[in-house]
Amino acid sequence: MKDIKYSITSNRIKLFKHLENLRSLQLGTPKPILLHFMPTTNCNLSRFGFCENCCFKDANKSNALDLDLEYAKKTIEQFRMIGTKAIEMTGFGDITVYKHINELIDYCHKLGFSIGANTNGNLIRNIKNLNKLKWLRLSMNTLDFFEIDKAYDMDYIRTTAPNLEISGCYVNTSKIKETLPKLIKFVNKENIFVRIVPNCIDTKDGIDKQISYLKKLVPKHNPYLFVSDFNVNTEKRRNNNCYMHLIKPALAPDGWVYSCPSSELALENGTILNKKFRICKGEEVFKFYTSKKSLKIKKHDCSYCKYNNFNEIIEDLLIDVKHKEFT
C-alpha cells in the first residue's frame, strides 16, 4: 500500500519507518534520522526581491554567508559517525549557487548518505552529479517569475539523472491564480507530482483559511496536484517541549546546528533561525549527541510548530511507564 503524497512530504507516517532510531532514542543514544544541510544564504532569485513566500528573506537581505567547505565536511562526517543516514540539501538561499555543492554531494555520497535536494531549479546545470541524488524537489514558485521553458531545464535533469525521482512544491502566494495554469501545464507534461501548501508564516487562522481556499482552487481531478494539508497541524500544542534536534536537526550557513529546520515559520521568530534554537557548533556534533546533554528537553514557545505531531510522538516514546506489557 503506497500513497505518493506521503512519500514526497515530511509526515508522521515516515517517522514510523525508523523504528531502529526510535528504539535507540528510548535507550538514551539518539541517532538523528536526517540532517538538513543549508550551505548558503545566497539565492539567484534575489534579483527579483526574493520569492514572496521565502521564509528566510529577512535574514538573507543582511547576510551573505557560505559555509566553509572543510567545516561542512567535518560536521557531516560527525553526523555519519553517530548514525545519521540521510541528508537533505536545502537552505536559506539556493544550493545551486553554493560553489562547493558538487564536491559536497560527492563527499556525502562517498560516506554512504542517502541524499535529497531542494532547489528553485533555475540554475540546475550548476549541479553536475544529479545522478548521486535519491530525489530532487523543485520549487514551483519559480513559475511565478518565468515561463516553463525558462524556469527549469528538464532535458538536462532527465539526461543527467534518468532514474532520479522528481517532485515539486508550490507555496501559496498572491500570484497563485496567475501561476496555476502554468503549473498544471508543467505537471501534465512532465508527469511530476506537486504538493501545494499554505504559506505557514501566518496566524493559525490564516493558515486554515489558506488551506480552505487552496482546496477550492486546485483542480481535484488532476492526478499530479494535491493540497498538502494532512501534515499541517494548527491545533494547540500539548506543551512547548521540542524534540526535533533528536530527529532532524539543521546545519546552517553560520556553522551552527539548530534544533529545527522550520522554526522560522512561526511569526514571532521573524523569518530567521533564531539563536535560541542553536544546539551546538558543527564541530561539536559528536560530543553533543554522545552526551546526556542531547537528551535534555528543549523548550520553544513557537506559535506555529510544523512538527507538532512529531514532538508528541517522541514525547510519548520517552515517557516511562510501569507494566509495559499490558498495552
Residue, then its C-alpha position, 0 to 999 in steps of 0.5 A: m500500500k503506497d500513497i505518493k503524497y506521503s512519500i514526497t512530504s515530511n509526515r508522521i507516517k515516515l517517522f514510523k519507518h525508523l523504528e531502529n532510531l526510535r528504539s535507540l532514542q528510548l535507550g538514551t543514544p539518539k541517532p538523528i534520522l536526517l540532517h538538513f544541510m543549508p550551505t548558503t544564504n545566497c539565492n539567484l532569485s534575489r534579483f527579483g526581491f526574493c520569492e514572496n513566500c521565502c521564509f528566510k528573506d529577512a535574514n538573507k537581505s543582511n547576510a551573505l554567508d557560505l559555509d566553509l567547505e572543510y567545516a561542512k565536511k567535518t560536521i557531516e562526517q560527525f553526523r555519519m559517525i553517530g548514525t545519521k543516514a540521510i541528508e537533505m540539501t536545502g537552505f536559506g538561499d539556493i544550493t545551486v549557487y553554493k560553489h562547493i555543492n558538487e564536491l559536497i554531494d560527492y563527499c556525502h555520497k562517498l560516506g554512504f548518505s542517502i541524499g535529497a535536494n531542494t532547489n528553485g531549479n533555475l540554475i540546475r546545470n550548476i549541479k553536475n552529479l544529479n545522478k548521486l541524488k535519491w530525489l530532487r524537489l523543485s520549487m514551483n514558485t519559480l513559475d511565478f517569475f518565468e515561463i516553463d521553458k525558462a524556469y527549469d531545464m528538464d532535458y538536462i535533469r532527465t539526461t543527467a539523472p534518468n532514474l532520479e525521482i522528481s517532485g515539486c512544491y508550490v507555496n501559496t502566494s498572491k500570484i497563485k491564480e496567475t501561476l496555476p495554469k502554468l503549473i498544471k501545464f508543467v505537471n501534465k507534461e512532465n508527469i511530476f507530482v506537486r504538493i501545494v501548501p499554505n504559506c505557514i508564516d501566518t496566524k493559525d487562522g490564516i493558515d486554515k483559511q489558506i488551506s480552505y481556499l487552496k482546496k477550492l482552487v486546485p483542480k481535484h481531478n488532476p492526478y499530479l496536484f494535491v493540497s498538502d494539508f494532512n501534515v499541517n497541524t494548527e491545533k494547540r500544542r500539548n506543551n512547548n517541549c521540542y524534540m526535533h534536534l533528536i530527529k532532524p536537526a539543521l546545519a546552517p550557513d553560520g556553522w551552527v546546528y539548530s534544533c529545527p529546520s522550520s522554526e522560522l515559520a512561526l511569526e514571532n521568530g521573524t523569518i530567521l533561525n533564531k539563536k535560541f534554537r542553536i544546539c551546538k557548533g558543527e564541530e561539536v556534533f559528536k560530543f553533543y549527541t554522545s552526551k546526556k546533554s542531547l537528551k535534555i528537553k528543549k523548550h520553544d514557545c513557537s506559535y506555529c510548530k510544523y512538527n507538532n505531531f512529531n514532538e508528541i510522538i517522541e514525547d510519548l516514546l520517552i515517557d516511562v511507564k510501569h507494566k509495559e506489557f499490558t498495552 
